Amino acid sequence: MVCPNCHKDIAIGSKFCYSCGAKQPETPPPGLSPETGGKKKLMRSSTDKKIAGVCAGLADYFDLDPTIIRVVWLLAVLFAGTGLLAYIILWAVLPVAPAGVIPTSATASL
């Protein structure tokens, strides 16, 4: 998939460009969608991950930019201290999205 803004390659189903941060147009791929009865699931990302894919999975689920989730998570770790524990718990509990499968948030309009 190519970003229409900066013309760089990005992963299929990405909501935002990794290079320029531009929101990508919604393209409903076949498979899971509200029309076909599919439900969105909270899963760790297998394609856009820095440590374990938890922040990217949350960003896909809530239809947000992963960078925003990562900054909020960093602030939770630095100021509240419980962010690290919550991250480790989510790392252990959330299943990994299958490789090559478009995240459910890319298939459903949230």
TIVO-2410 file (N, C-alpha, C; in nm, 3 decimals):
# residues 110
REC num residu      c1      c2      c3 atome chaine
REC   1      M   0.085  -0.116   0.000     N      A
REC   1      M   0.000   0.000   0.000    CA      A
REC   1      M   0.091   0.123   0.000     C      A
REC   2      V   0.051   0.226  -0.070     N      A
REC   2      V   0.130   0.348  -0.083    CA      A
REC   2      V   0.052   0.464  -0.024     C      A
REC   3      C   0.119   0.546   0.055     N      A
REC   3      C   0.056   0.665   0.113    CA      A
REC   3      C   0.030   0.767   0.002     C      A
REC   4      P  -0.094   0.817  -0.011     N      A
REC   4      P  -0.121   0.915  -0.117    CA      A
REC   4      P  -0.057   1.051  -0.088     C      A
REC   5      N  -0.018   1.075   0.036     N      A
REC   5      N   0.040   1.204   0.074    CA      A
REC   5      N   0.190   1.210   0.042     C      A
REC   6      C   0.267   1.111   0.091     N      A
REC   6      C   0.413   1.115   0.074    CA      A
REC   6      C   0.464   1.009  -0.023     C      A
REC   7      H   0.377   0.922  -0.072     N      A
REC   7      H   0.409   0.818  -0.170    CA      A
REC   7      H   0.513   0.718  -0.121     C      A
REC   8      K   0.511   0.686   0.009     N      A
REC   8      K   0.600   0.583   0.063    CA      A
REC   8      K   0.519   0.458   0.092     C      A
REC   9      D   0.584   0.343   0.087     N      A
REC   9      D   0.517   0.216   0.114    CA      A
REC   9      D   0.485   0.203   0.262     C      A
REC  10      I   0.363   0.158   0.291     N      A
REC  10      I   0.320   0.130   0.428    CA      A
REC  10      I   0.247  -0.004   0.428     C      A
REC  11      A   0.224  -0.058   0.546     N      A
REC  11      A   0.158  -0.187   0.558    CA      A
REC  11      A   0.012  -0.178   0.513     C      A
REC  12      I  -0.036  -0.285   0.454     N      A
REC  12      I  -0.174  -0.290   0.409    CA      A
REC  12      I  -0.266  -0.280   0.530     C      A
REC  13      G  -0.367  -0.196   0.520     N      A
REC  13      G  -0.463  -0.180   0.627    CA      A
REC  13      G  -0.425  -0.077   0.731     C      A
REC  14      S  -0.314  -0.007   0.712     N      A
REC  14      S  -0.271   0.095   0.808    CA      A
REC  14      S  -0.367   0.212   0.807     C      A
REC  15      K  -0.395   0.265   0.924     N      A
REC  15      K  -0.482   0.381   0.936    CA      A
REC  15      K  -0.405   0.510   0.914     C      A
REC  16      F  -0.276   0.510   0.947     N      A
REC  16      F  -0.192   0.628   0.937    CA      A
REC  16      F  -0.060   0.591   0.870     C      A
REC  17      C   0.000   0.686   0.799     N      A
REC  17      C   0.130   0.666   0.736    CA      A
REC  17      C   0.239   0.671   0.842     C      A
REC  18      Y   0.335   0.580   0.833     N      A
REC  18      Y   0.445   0.576   0.929    CA      A
REC  18      Y   0.541   0.692   0.909     C      A
REC  19      S   0.549   0.744   0.787     N      A
REC  19      S   0.645   0.849   0.756    CA      A
REC  19      S   0.591   0.989   0.781     C      A
REC  20      C   0.474   1.018   0.724     N      A
REC  20      C   0.422   1.155   0.734    CA      A
REC  20      C   0.308   1.169   0.835     C      A
REC  21      G   0.250   1.059   0.881     N      A
REC  21      G   0.144   1.064   0.981    CA      A
REC  21      G   0.006   1.094   0.924     C      A
REC  22      A  -0.007   1.098   0.792     N      A
REC  22      A  -0.136   1.129   0.730    CA      A
REC  22      A  -0.233   1.013   0.748     C      A
REC  23      K  -0.359   1.046   0.778     N      A
REC  23      K  -0.463   0.944   0.790    CA      A
REC  23      K  -0.490   0.886   0.652     C      A
REC  24      Q  -0.497   0.755   0.644     N      A
REC  24      Q  -0.518   0.687   0.517    CA      A
REC  24      Q  -0.666   0.672   0.488     C      A
REC  25      P  -0.703   0.671   0.361     N      A
REC  25      P  -0.845   0.655   0.326    CA      A
REC  25      P  -0.896   0.517   0.366     C      A
REC  26      E  -1.021   0.513   0.404     N      A
REC  26      E  -1.083   0.386   0.444    CA      A
REC  26      E  -1.110   0.303   0.319     C      A
REC  27      T  -1.055   0.184   0.315     N      A
REC  27      T  -1.084   0.090   0.208    CA      A
REC  27      T  -1.132  -0.038   0.271     C      A
REC  28      P  -1.260  -0.067   0.262     N      A
REC  28      P  -1.311  -0.187   0.326    CA      A
REC  28      P  -1.268  -0.314   0.253     C      A
REC  29      P  -1.166  -0.385   0.308     N      A
REC  29      P  -1.123  -0.509   0.244    CA      A
REC  29      P  -1.222  -0.621   0.272     C      A
REC  30      P  -1.217  -0.727   0.196     N      A
REC  30      P  -1.306  -0.839   0.223    CA      A
REC  30      P  -1.269  -0.906   0.354     C      A
REC  31      G  -1.364  -0.970   0.413     N      A
REC  31      G  -1.338  -1.040   0.539    CA      A
REC  31      G  -1.424  -0.985   0.649     C      A
REC  32      L  -1.362  -0.951   0.762     N      A
REC  32      L  -1.436  -0.903   0.876    CA      A
REC  32      L  -1.485  -0.761   0.854     C      A
REC  33      S  -1.613  -0.743   0.862     N      A
REC  33      S  -1.673  -0.611   0.854    CA      A
REC  33      S  -1.810  -0.619   0.917     C      A
REC  34      P  -1.867  -0.505   0.955     N      A
REC  34      P  -2.001  -0.510   1.013    CA      A
REC  34      P  -2.103  -0.571   0.917     C      A
REC  35      E  -2.081  -0.553   0.786     N      A
REC  35      E  -2.175  -0.607   0.689    CA      A
REC  35      E  -2.171  -0.760   0.684     C      A
REC  36      T  -2.053  -0.817   0.707     N      A
REC  36      T  -2.040  -0.963   0.701    CA      A
REC  36      T  -2.053  -1.027   0.839     C      A
REC  37      G  -2.083  -0.949   0.940     N      A
REC  37      G  -2.102  -1.004   1.074    CA      A
REC  37      G  -1.976  -1.013   1.156     C      A
REC  38      G  -1.864  -0.959   1.108     N      A
REC  38      G  -1.740  -0.962   1.183    CA      A
REC  38      G  -1.740  -0.858   1.294     C      A
REC  39      K  -1.675  -0.890   1.404     N      A
REC  39      K  -1.663  -0.797   1.516    CA      A
REC  39      K  -1.517  -0.760   1.533     C      A
REC  40      K  -1.494  -0.638   1.578     N      A
REC  40      K  -1.356  -0.599   1.604    CA      A
REC  40      K  -1.310  -0.664   1.733     C      A
REC  41      K  -1.183  -0.702   1.735     N      A
REC  41      K  -1.126  -0.768   1.851    CA      A
REC  41      K  -1.002  -0.692   1.894     C      A
REC  42      L  -0.981  -0.686   2.024     N      A
REC  42      L  -0.861  -0.623   2.078    CA      A
REC  42      L  -0.749  -0.726   2.075     C      A
REC  43      M  -0.649  -0.698   1.989     N      A
REC  43      M  -0.536  -0.789   1.973    CA      A
REC  43      M  -0.409  -0.708   1.959     C      A
REC  44      R  -0.297  -0.770   1.997     N      A
REC  44      R  -0.167  -0.704   1.977    CA      A
REC  44      R  -0.134  -0.704   1.829     C      A
REC  45      S  -0.072  -0.598   1.783     N      A
REC  45      S  -0.035  -0.588   1.643    CA      A
REC  45      S   0.085  -0.676   1.613     C      A
REC  46      S   0.081  -0.742   1.499     N      A
REC  46      S   0.196  -0.823   1.458    CA      A
REC  46      S   0.280  -0.750   1.353     C      A
REC  47      T   0.231  -0.637   1.303     N      A
REC  47      T   0.304  -0.565   1.199    CA      A
REC  47      T   0.362  -0.433   1.247     C      A
REC  48      D   0.288  -0.357   1.324     N      A
REC  48      D   0.333  -0.226   1.370    CA      A
REC  48      D   0.361  -0.233   1.520     C      A
REC  49      K   0.477  -0.284   1.556     N      A
REC  49      K   0.508  -0.296   1.698    CA      A
REC  49      K   0.647  -0.243   1.727     C      A
REC  50      K   0.662  -0.183   1.845     N      A
REC  50      K   0.793  -0.136   1.891    CA      A
REC  50      K   0.848  -0.233   1.995     C      A
REC  51      I   0.765  -0.275   2.090     N      A
REC  51      I   0.808  -0.372   2.191    CA      A
REC  51      I   0.727  -0.500   2.174     C      A
REC  52      A   0.597  -0.493   2.202     N      A
REC  52      A   0.514  -0.613   2.193    CA      A
REC  52      A   0.390  -0.594   2.108     C      A
REC  53      G   0.365  -0.474   2.058     N      A
REC  53      G   0.249  -0.450   1.975    CA      A
REC  53      G   0.124  -0.412   2.051     C      A
REC  54      V   0.136  -0.389   2.182     N      A
REC  54      V   0.019  -0.356   2.263    CA      A
REC  54      V  -0.036  -0.219   2.224     C      A
REC  55      C   0.048  -0.119   2.213     N      A
REC  55      C   0.002   0.016   2.181    CA      A
REC  55      C  -0.058   0.022   2.041     C      A
REC  56      A   0.003  -0.045   1.944     N      A
REC  56      A  -0.051  -0.047   1.809    CA      A
REC  56      A  -0.184  -0.121   1.805     C      A
REC  57      G  -0.197  -0.227   1.884     N      A
REC  57      G  -0.324  -0.299   1.892    CA      A
REC  57      G  -0.434  -0.214   1.952     C      A
REC  58      L  -0.401  -0.139   2.057     N      A
REC  58      L  -0.499  -0.048   2.115    CA      A
REC  58      L  -0.536   0.063   2.018     C      A
REC  59      A  -0.438   0.112   1.944     N      A
REC  59      A  -0.465   0.216   1.845    CA      A
REC  59      A  -0.556   0.164   1.735     C      A
REC  60      D  -0.533   0.041   1.690     N      A
REC  60      D  -0.622  -0.018   1.589    CA      A
REC  60      D  -0.764  -0.033   1.644     C      A
REC  61      Y  -0.774  -0.078   1.767     N      A
REC  61      Y  -0.906  -0.102   1.827    CA      A
REC  61      Y  -0.985   0.028   1.844     C      A
REC  62      F  -0.917   0.135   1.889     N      A
REC  62      F  -0.985   0.262   1.914    CA      A
REC  62      F  -0.976   0.359   1.797     C      A
REC  63      D  -0.919   0.315   1.684     N      A
REC  63      D  -0.907   0.396   1.563    CA      A
REC  63      D  -0.833   0.527   1.590     C      A
REC  64      L  -0.715   0.515   1.652     N      A
REC  64      L  -0.630   0.629   1.683    CA      A
REC  64      L  -0.492   0.608   1.622     C      A
REC  65      D  -0.414   0.714   1.619     N      A
REC  65      D  -0.276   0.706   1.574    CA      A
REC  65      D  -0.194   0.633   1.682     C      A
REC  66      P  -0.115   0.532   1.646     N      A
REC  66      P  -0.035   0.459   1.746    CA      A
REC  66      P   0.060   0.548   1.824     C      A
REC  67      T   0.108   0.657   1.765     N      A
REC  67      T   0.199   0.747   1.835    CA      A
REC  67      T   0.131   0.812   1.954     C      A
REC  68      I   0.005   0.847   1.939     N      A
REC  68      I  -0.070   0.908   2.050    CA      A
REC  68      I  -0.081   0.809   2.165     C      A
REC  69      I  -0.114   0.685   2.135     N      A
REC  69      I  -0.125   0.582   2.239    CA      A
REC  69      I   0.010   0.561   2.307     C      A
REC  70      R   0.118   0.559   2.229     N      A
REC  70      R   0.252   0.539   2.287    CA      A
REC  70      R   0.291   0.653   2.379     C      A
REC  71      V   0.259   0.776   2.343     N      A
REC  71      V   0.292   0.891   2.428    CA      A
REC  71      V   0.210   0.887   2.557     C      A
REC  72      V   0.082   0.857   2.546     N      A
REC  72      V  -0.003   0.848   2.665    CA      A
REC  72      V   0.047   0.736   2.756     C      A
REC  73      W   0.087   0.623   2.695     N      A
REC  73      W   0.137   0.511   2.775    CA      A
REC  73      W   0.268   0.548   2.845     C      A
REC  74      L   0.355   0.620   2.777     N      A
REC  74      L   0.480   0.664   2.838    CA      A
REC  74      L   0.453   0.757   2.956     C      A
REC  75      L   0.358   0.847   2.940     N      A
REC  75      L   0.322   0.937   3.050    CA      A
REC  75      L   0.264   0.858   3.168     C      A
REC  76      A   0.186   0.755   3.139     N      A
REC  76      A   0.130   0.672   3.246    CA      A
REC  76      A   0.241   0.598   3.321     C      A
REC  77      V   0.343   0.555   3.248     N      A
REC  77      V   0.455   0.486   3.313    CA      A
REC  77      V   0.535   0.583   3.398     C      A
REC  78      L   0.562   0.703   3.345     N      A
REC  78      L   0.647   0.799   3.416    CA      A
REC  78      L   0.577   0.863   3.536     C      A
REC  79      F   0.451   0.897   3.521     N      A
REC  79      F   0.384   0.972   3.628    CA      A
REC  79      F   0.301   0.884   3.721     C      A
REC  80      A   0.230   0.789   3.670     N      A
REC  80      A   0.145   0.708   3.756    CA      A
REC  80      A   0.215   0.582   3.804     C      A
REC  81      G   0.305   0.529   3.725     N      A
REC  81      G   0.378   0.409   3.765    CA      A
REC  81      G   0.303   0.280   3.737     C      A
REC  82      T   0.172   0.287   3.715     N      A
REC  82      T   0.096   0.166   3.690    CA      A
REC  82      T   0.094   0.128   3.543     C      A
REC  83      G   0.141   0.216   3.458     N      A
REC  83      G   0.141   0.189   3.315    CA      A
REC  83      G   0.226   0.070   3.278     C      A
REC  84      L   0.338   0.052   3.344     N      A
REC  84      L   0.426  -0.062   3.315    CA      A
REC  84      L   0.357  -0.193   3.352     C      A
REC  85      L   0.292  -0.197   3.466     N      A
REC  85      L   0.220  -0.318   3.508    CA      A
REC  85      L   0.106  -0.348   3.412     C      A
REC  86      A   0.031  -0.246   3.373     N      A
REC  86      A  -0.080  -0.266   3.279    CA      A
REC  86      A  -0.027  -0.315   3.144     C      A
REC  87      Y   0.084  -0.261   3.097     N      A
REC  87      Y   0.143  -0.303   2.970    CA      A
REC  87      Y   0.183  -0.450   2.976     C      A
REC  88      I   0.247  -0.491   3.084     N      A
REC  88      I   0.289  -0.630   3.098    CA      A
REC  88      I   0.169  -0.724   3.102     C      A
REC  89      I   0.064  -0.682   3.172     N      A
REC  89      I  -0.058  -0.764   3.178    CA      A
REC  89      I  -0.121  -0.777   3.039     C      A
REC  90      L  -0.132  -0.665   2.967     N      A
REC  90      L  -0.190  -0.671   2.832    CA      A
REC  90      L  -0.101  -0.752   2.738     C      A
REC  91      W   0.030  -0.744   2.754     N      A
REC  91      W   0.122  -0.822   2.673    CA      A
REC  91      W   0.095  -0.972   2.692     C      A
REC  92      A   0.069  -1.011   2.816     N      A
REC  92      A   0.047  -1.152   2.846    CA      A
REC  92      A  -0.094  -1.199   2.806     C      A
REC  93      V  -0.192  -1.109   2.815     N      A
REC  93      V  -0.332  -1.149   2.796    CA      A
REC  93      V  -0.378  -1.139   2.651     C      A
REC  94      L  -0.338  -1.034   2.580     N      A
REC  94      L  -0.390  -1.012   2.444    CA      A
REC  94      L  -0.327  -1.109   2.345     C      A
REC  95      P  -0.410  -1.166   2.259     N      A
REC  95      P  -0.355  -1.252   2.154    CA      A
REC  95      P  -0.289  -1.168   2.045     C      A
REC  96      V  -0.195  -1.228   1.975     N      A
REC  96      V  -0.128  -1.160   1.865    CA      A
REC  96      V  -0.214  -1.172   1.741     C      A
REC  97      A  -0.228  -1.062   1.668     N      A
REC  97      A  -0.302  -1.066   1.542    CA      A
REC  97      A  -0.226  -1.154   1.444     C      A
REC  98      P  -0.296  -1.236   1.369     N      A
REC  98      P  -0.226  -1.322   1.273    CA      A
REC  98      P  -0.148  -1.241   1.170     C      A
REC  99      A  -0.032  -1.288   1.133     N      A
REC  99      A   0.051  -1.218   1.035    CA      A
REC  99      A  -0.017  -1.221   0.899     C      A
REC 100      G  -0.012  -1.111   0.830     N      A
REC 100      G  -0.071  -1.104   0.697    CA      A
REC 100      G  -0.219  -1.075   0.695     C      A
REC 101      V  -0.281  -1.067   0.814     N      A
REC 101      V  -0.423  -1.038   0.822    CA      A
REC 101      V  -0.440  -0.891   0.855     C      A
REC 102      I  -0.531  -0.826   0.787     N      A
REC 102      I  -0.557  -0.685   0.811    CA      A
REC 102      I  -0.626  -0.671   0.946     C      A
REC 103      P  -0.581  -0.576   1.031     N      A
REC 103      P  -0.645  -0.557   1.162    CA      A
REC 103      P  -0.793  -0.530   1.147     C      A
REC 104      T  -0.871  -0.573   1.246     N      A
REC 104      T  -1.016  -0.557   1.238    CA      A
REC 104      T  -1.058  -0.412   1.234     C      A
REC 105      S  -0.981  -0.322   1.293     N      A
REC 105      S  -1.018  -0.182   1.289    CA      A
REC 105      S  -1.004  -0.125   1.150     C      A
REC 106      A  -0.921  -0.186   1.067     N      A
REC 106      A  -0.908  -0.141   0.930    CA      A
REC 106      A  -1.025  -0.188   0.845     C      A
REC 107      T  -1.095  -0.291   0.893     N      A
REC 107      T  -1.207  -0.344   0.817    CA      A
REC 107      T  -1.340  -0.288   0.863     C      A
REC 108      A  -1.346  -0.239   0.985     N      A
REC 108      A  -1.470  -0.185   1.036    CA      A
REC 108      A  -1.455  -0.036   1.061     C      A
REC 109      S  -1.553   0.039   1.024     N      A
REC 109      S  -1.546   0.183   1.051    CA      A
REC 109      S  -1.586   0.205   1.196     C      A
REC 110      L  -1.495   0.262   1.272     N      A
REC 110      L  -1.518   0.280   1.416    CA      A
REC 110      L  -1.568   0.417   1.445     C      A
***
